[in-house]
Amino acid sequence: ADDKVEAQAKKGGTGELKLRVVDKEDFARMQVLGQFNLGFIIARLGKDLYILDQHACDEKYRFETLQQSTIINTQPLVVPKKMELET
């Protein structure tokens, strides 16, 4: 699920939607055709055409890289100590 992207595409003008599953490896095989609106990449994979949100792709890549390279150090919770106070 994490290494796959689901995309819906119209099938031949029938209005019927066809589900596509794109693996991460597929992105490396995509041919970039161009960019528009300063934020979207047009790419082709076989006979399929894709519009990729450039900023979302970059954010996903950075997040996954950070997850792989970050080690989170933890410490046990502090146990509260009872104190008697006078009024």
Helices and strands as residue ranges (DSSP letters): E 4-10, E 17-23, H 24-29, E 31-36, E 40-45, E 48-53, H 54-69
